[in-house]
Amino acid sequence: MTRWAKDVTPEKVHPEYPRPQLVRPHWLNLNGLWDYALTPRDGTFPQTWDGQILVPFPIESALSGVMKTVGPDQRLWYRRTFSLPTEAAWHHKTILLHFGAVDWDCTVWVNGTEAGRHRGGYDPFSFDITPHLKAEGLNELVVAVWDPTDAGYQPRGKQAVT
């Protein structure tokens, strides 16, 4: 842990708007504690969750609170619930779910319906989740991630050993 890690809490994990060039007055930060589960790569949706992970930190990091390695034969699942703000500015608007990056293969479900898929470890992406949301009450967001690491053909960062 660095000397700055003590300042990181679930209540204030990167609270700033993530894309300063595209600031919008109405947005919801989903950083914080999520449920997580590790399953076999070809397994199905988890029936139970292994614990909580602090997002946006990778599962291997100390800041995630988990510090587990995920192998190429495993899939990492994230889950959290959230409510849409009740203020009028959110009514009848398109709601986009933005990711800064997910390494590498990602599928997203909102309230049990697949909302999108993305492949790529270093690029941001978004899904329009409006048709899948409930205006009132809790919405469930589930993200499944698979990363073959060195076993796959996807680009790797400079830390790769060849």
N, C-alpha and C positions, 0 to 999 in steps of 0.2 A: 504494500500500500504506500502511496506517496503521501506527502504531508497535506495535500489538498483533498485526499480521499475522505478525511474525517468530516468534510463539509458536505458530502453527498448524502442525501437522505431520500427516501421514497417520495417525500412531499416536495422536494425541489431538485429534480433531476432534469437538467437542461431546460429550465422553465422559459427561456427566451424563444421568440419565434424562430423556427429553424431555417427559414429562407428569407433573409433580410431584403433581398431584391424584390420579393413578391409579397410583402406584408399585407395581410388582410385584417380588417377590424374584428372579424368574428372567426375564432378558431378554437379548437379544443386540443390540449396537449394530452396525449395518451401515454407519455412516459410514466414510469412508476412500477409498482409491483404487479406482475402478471402470474398466473398459474403456469407451470410448465410440466411437460412429461417427455420422456425419452422412450421411443418404441422402436421395434425393428423397422427398417426402411420400408418394407412392403406391408407393414402392419396397418391396422385400421385405426380410426379415430379413438383416442384413449378413453377408457371408461373411468379411470382415476388419474389424478394428477400427483406428481412426485413432490411438489412443493411450490415455492414462489421464487421468481427471478426478477431482479431489478433491471428493467428495460430503460435505456437502449444498450446496456453493456453485454458483451458476448458471454456465453455460458461459462467459458473457460476462465474468465477474469475474476479477480477478487471482488471487484465492485458489483458484479452480478449477484453475489451472495451464494453462488452455487459451486463454482470452480470444478466443473466436470468436463472431461473430454468427450466429444461426440465423434464417433467413428463413422466411416463411410457406409457402414451397414445399419446405421441408425437414423431415425427421423426425430427432429426436435419440434415439439408442439408448444405453442403459446396460447393462452386464453385469458380474456378479461371481459368484464361487463362495463358498460357505461350508459349514461342517459344523455340524450341531447339537451342542450340548454333550452329553457322554456321561453326565453325572451323572443319577442316578435321577429327580430332580425334573422332568426334561424328558420322561421316558418316558410314552407314552400320554396326552399333553396336547394340547390344541388350540393350534396355533401360528398367531398372527395377525401379519401383516405390516402395520405402520403407516407411513403417510406423513403428514408435517406439512402438506404441500401439494405439488402438481405443477401447473405452469401449461402446458397447459390440458387437453389430451386425452391420457389415459394408458392404456396396456394393459400388463399384467404377465403374464409367463410364468414358471413354475417347472418346471424340468427338462423344458422343451419343451412344456408344457401350459398353455394360457391359464388364469390364475387369477382374472382380473378386469379390469374397465374402469372408468374414472372420468373425469368431466368436471367441471371447476371449478378455478379457480386459487388460491383463497384459503381452502379448507376442508380440514381433515384427513380422512383416510379410511383404512379398513383392509380387508384381505382375509383370510379363513381359508385358509391355504395348506397345512394339515395333510394333505389327501389327496394332495397333489402332492410331498411330501417323501420323501426317503430317510433312514431313521433312521441309517444309517452311510454314511460316505464324503461326497464333495462333492455339494452341491446347486447348481444353476445358476439364477440369478435374472436375468431380462432385463426391462427396462422401456423401452417406446417412448413418446416424447412428441412431440406436435405442438401448436404454438401459433401461430395465425394472426395474433397480435399485433393491430395496428390494422385488419387486413383482416376480422376476424371480428366476431361479435356478442356475444362474451363480455365480462363486466365487466373494466374496466381500472383500474389503480391511478391515484393522483393524478399520476403522471408523464406521463400521456398528453397529447398535444397535440391539441386539437380545433379 
